[in-house]
Amino acid sequence: IGALMVTLGVTLMLPAIAHHSDAGYDRNSLVVFEAEVTRYIFRNPHVTMFVETEDESGETVEWEIETGSTPIMQRSGWTRELVKVGDTVVIRAHPERSGRHRAILNTMEIGDGSLWMQIEEEVQATGAAENLNGIWRGIRSTSLGGQVQQALLTPAGQAARDSYNSIEEDPNNRCIENPPPFHLSSGNYLTGIEILDDRAIIRSEFFDALRTVWTDGRSHPETADPTVQGHSIGHWEGGTLVIDTIHLAEHRDGNGGGVPSSTQRHVIERISLSDDGTRALVDVYVEDPEYLAEPFTGHTEMMFVPHLQLYRYDCIVVE
């Protein structure tokens, strides 16, 4: 098993990383070493490998190597059988800033010489939808994540953003999904939409977030226990599905970028089909007077990708 090397300031091929906890890794540093697999855990919130190698003094050390979630890795060609305990691999990874023997994978070379990584390329539409039914994938250039960073915050919202520690406070680390509307703009996780006579079902791969949008003319209940996805009702304006959501639970990162959300939060989404049927066009309105100084408005788009499979996330909290 080879010795550990550290390379600083490297220029290299970087796979797209879309995981909630990667802020703690040093993207400007790379560790490269040959190692033996001691554990390979193919589950969420992320696929993880434990490997043993020798440090510069010849002592055996164990590294924890994090990759993406199972839906992302499966679309990258990974399987539960890709590696097994005892296999020799060459790891190239970005180390944790804390100095612990923990890193996020850049590439892994296995015994047959093949190179494995997380692959998340922008996909093209593979068909034209007749309506909103089907499988959709967010277009990264229209992601709401970047847009919401420009939202005007209240003093409470700004203080929360300034103090946010994603490693310790991100609800995703406890398998808690994000509230609407942010799942719709994910370029890494798919969204499935099913239009029924009295409701629309919207499911995100990310943490298996599931929403029921009632379109049978009912109103919101006056009182309801708040949930992460809230209570949604909808109506049609021509071909546009208009979704109104309230009764949302408090969430530490509910307004994105470390800004929490409150139970006063109100979300409106307008989803329509592009003229050529290849994209879903989504306009969003979010008000949350506790943390947003004024309502946030944004626009995102999703590509129609009927050739892709919607995977389950099945997150498991790792203590």
Salt bridges, closest charged atoms under 4 A:
ASP22 OD2 - ARG27 NH2 3.10
ASP26 OD1 - ARG97 NH1 3.88
GLU64 OE2 - ARG102 NE 3.31
GLU66 OE2 - HIS19 ND1 3.05
GLU66 OE1 - HIS46 NE2 3.81
GLU66 OE1 - ARG102 NH2 3.35
ASP87 OD1 - LYS84 NZ 3.12
GLU96 OE1 - ARG100 NE 2.69
GLU96 OE2 - ARG102 NH1 2.87
GLU109 OE1 - ARG92 NH2 3.97
GLU120 OE1 - ARG137 NH2 2.47
GLU120 OE1 - ARG140 NH2 3.52
GLU169 OE2 - ARG252 NE 3.05
ASP198 OD1 - ARG199 NH1 2.67
GLU205 OE1 - ARG75 NH2 2.72
ASP208 OD1 - ARG203 NH2 3.38
ASP208 OD2 - ARG312 NH2 3.35
ASP216 OD2 - ARG218 NH2 2.83
GLU237 OE2 - HIS235 NE2 2.98
GLU237 OE1 - ARG270 NH2 2.79
ASP244 OD1 - HIS220 NE2 2.76
ASP244 OD2 - HIS266 NE2 2.85
GLU269 OE1 - ARG211 NH2 2.81
ASP283 OD1 - HIS299 ND1 2.74
GLU287 OE2 - HIS266 ND1 2.76
GLU301 OE1 - ARG279 NH1 2.81
GLU301 OE2 - HIS299 NE2 2.99
ASP314 OD1 - ARG312 NE 2.96
